[in-house]
Amino acid sequence: MKKSNKKVNTLIKRKNLIKKLKENGIKRVNPNALVYLEKNLEEKLKNLMLILKDEMTIRGRKTLKKEDISFALEKLKDKKQETNWEI
């Protein structure tokens, strides 16, 4: 895969993302697919952060706890299931 000259500010480095994909059986990755995956992961993370912020504000705390994260992940999962059901 050709190294991208474009600087991308992501939480997961491209090299590490490719390594994880290979560990899970994906041998090659198209550069466009990799960029799309990075953007999608970043968007999902932003949604998680918004839910975490709301929950911490509601509970009146400034410190993030493990319980907050598990609650937010469950809330995200429920939100996803609500949008996927058909009429």
N, C-alpha and C positions, 0 to 999 in steps of 0.2 A: 504494500500500500504506500502510495506517495505521501510524503510528509506535507501537511498543510502549512502554508506560510502565514495564513491568517491567524492572528492571536485571538484565542477564545478564552474568556474569563469564566471558567466553570469550576464547580466544586470537585468534580471527579476528573482527574487528568485523563486525556485521551488514551495515553499509553496504558493506564490502569483499567480503563473501560474496555479496551480491546483485550487485555489480559483476562478480565472477568468473562467476556463473551467467549473467548477460546476455551476457558475452563469449563464452560457450560455447553461445549460442543459446537459452537459456531466457528467455523474455520476461517472464513474471510468476511470482511465487512466493506461494503461500498462507502466511500467517504461521505456521500450525500446522506446515506442512511445513518451514519455515525453522528453527523451534525443534527439531523432530525431527532435522533434519540437523546442527544445532549439537551436540546431545547425542550423536549417533552419532559425529561427528568427535572429540569429546572422549573418548569411550569407546575408539575406535581408537588415539588418541594415548596413553592410559593404558596400553593393552596394549603398545605400542611401548616406552614408558618402562620397563615392568617387564622386558621382554626385554633392553633396554640395560643396566639395572642388574644383572641376573643375569650377563650376559656380562662386564661390567667387573669384577664380583666374582670370577668364575671366573678371569679373566686377571690379577687382582691389580693393577688399575690404578685411578687416581682420575680420570684425564683421558679424556674422550670423544673418540674419533677418528672420522674419516670412514669408515674400514674397519668400525668397530663398527656404525655406522648401516646401512651396506649389508648387513652380515651379519644384523643384526636384521630388516631389511626382507625379506631372503630367507627367514629363519626364519618370519616372519609369513606370507609367501606360501605356504610349504610347509605350514604349519599349516592355512591356509585350504583348500588342496587336499585335505588328509587328511580334513577334516570334510565335504567335498562329494561324496565318491565313494559310489556306491550299492551295496547288497547285493542 
